[in-house]
Amino acid sequence: MQTKPLARAVLMTFIAAALLGAGYLAGTRRAPATGSGASAASASASASANTIDPKTGRKVLYWHDPMVPNQHFDKPGKSPFMDMQLQPVYADEGGASGIRIDPGLQQNLGIRYATVRRHETMEGFDAVGTTQFDESRSEVVQSRVTGYIDRLHASAPMQRIAKGAPIASLFVPDWLAPQEEYLALKRGGIDSGMLEASRARMRALSIPDGVIAALDRTGKAQTHVVLSSPETGVLSELNVRDGAMVTPGQTLAKVAGLSKLWLIVEIPEALALGVRPGMTVDATFAGDPTRHFNGQIREILPGISATSRTLQARLEIDNAALELTPGMLMRVRVGAQKPVSRLLVPAEAVITTGKRSVVIARNGDGRLQPVAVTVGNDIGNETEVLSGLSDGEQVVASGQFLIDSEASLKSVLPRLEGGAGTAPGAPAPASAAAAAPTYETTGKVEKVTAEDITFSHQPVPGLGWGAMTMAFNKPSPNAFANVKAGDMVHFAFRQSDDGYQLTKVEPLGGAK
């Protein structure tokens, strides 16, 4: 009975020794294979250089995790480091300039492209102008005799008046004696020489020829004369009242015509040297922008206004319909007589940083790259480009990253320029790391805790990241209290000693 347990113990000991020996042999055989893993991976990665991506048709160098860019893989799959798919690195990306933005991210940012075009435009600029009375058409109503205002038909200055309308009726007592003398000579049958001398005396006393003709016709002396308006317009001055005495040469009223008006154009001092008489002017009134009033600059008034720093140019515009009145503010486009060929881009595409002007150009392969340009004058909603672009190129005309804050511009532009000479996934220079640049993207909030927020976000070109799900540290437990799971947000972050820390989280479309 005791031999069976003893035999069983000997058998178990033998089996254990055999298994231990097999494990040792397997370990010694696998050790050299593990040691040569780097060379095998290198060989397979080298073989993957001839792989063609079936989706894009481009040659793939290798696959990698953007979070661990130095680790290369010879085939696609899921990253062993992050919850994301490995990203391909293409052979044609090594020397390409600019950066590539995912089409989905472009749509989220509202990026719109425009084509640089050459167009024949008139040499000119926009300005403002004010309508004024045409002083050259003002008429003065004066008294040539001593008399009294018997009746004043006009009531007050700035009253509209038609041509031939009465202004005032004068009683002239000095006219009675020469008229009675003329009638007496005529009744006495005096010769024509004496009658002509009497008529000359009446004319010398400023008796109108109409009154003398009426005297011959009716045989009755007239002591009243009516002064009428010589022009249709406005009584710009009225200097008398009922019953007032007037003397020869006294101005009773002044009539300013409205059929023609002056337009005084305020020209900025910086453009004063380019203004010449004869330049065309197209003016519109804010109350009716469909109506255009055209003319040519007649003269440049001397002197620059000390308050507005503008030079005044004067021209005459037609107002036969009496639609305009003095004092109206007009929008004016001053142009030359000959068109000029210009290279134009939308005005919103130009980023002015203070020291230079930049546009974001789109290369032939779809990459975006900042281009410094020299700009000229604004022509409507477009801006003239003097250098930096050529006809037919495409530029970014609108997008949130173009109209974000000044800080955003300062972070985006260096990042775009840095992409021209840095391969995707390459480590940032020491100076860039020291400056701790800010990166921005959009994504969906997956989870919120007191320490961090997890996003499923779009690619981050500045870091060479693809789309992934990742947690970012919060600056404090109470930060971004309004953010909740499921929100679509635009967020910014920077690299810190303990990972990536959020700097802002805003609802998508709410970034200022």
ABEGO torsion letter per residue (X at the ends): XAAAAAAAAAAAAAAAAAAAAAAAAAAAAAAAAAAAAAAAAAAAAAAAAABBBAAAGBBBABBBBAABAABBBABBEBBAABBBBBBBBBAAAAABBEBBBBAAAAAAAGBBBBBBBBBBBBBBBBBBBBBBBBAAABBBBBBABBBBBABBABABBGBBBBBGBBABBBBBAAAAAAAAAAAAAAAAGBBAAAAAAAAAAAAAAGBBAAAAAAAAAAGBBBABBBBBBABBEBBABBABBBGBBBBBGBBABBBBBAABBBBBBBBBAAAAAABBBGBBBBBBBAABAABBBBBBBABBBBEBBAAAGBBBBBBBBBAAAGABBBGBBBBBBBBBABBBBBBBBBAAABBBAGABBBBBBBBAAGBBBBBBBBBBBBBEABBBBABGBBBGBBBBABEAAAABBAAAAAAAAAAAAAAAABBBGBBBBAAAAAAGBBBBBBBBBABBBAABBBBBBBBBAAAGBBBBBBBBBBABAABGAABBBGBBBBBBBBBBAAEBBBABBBBBGABX
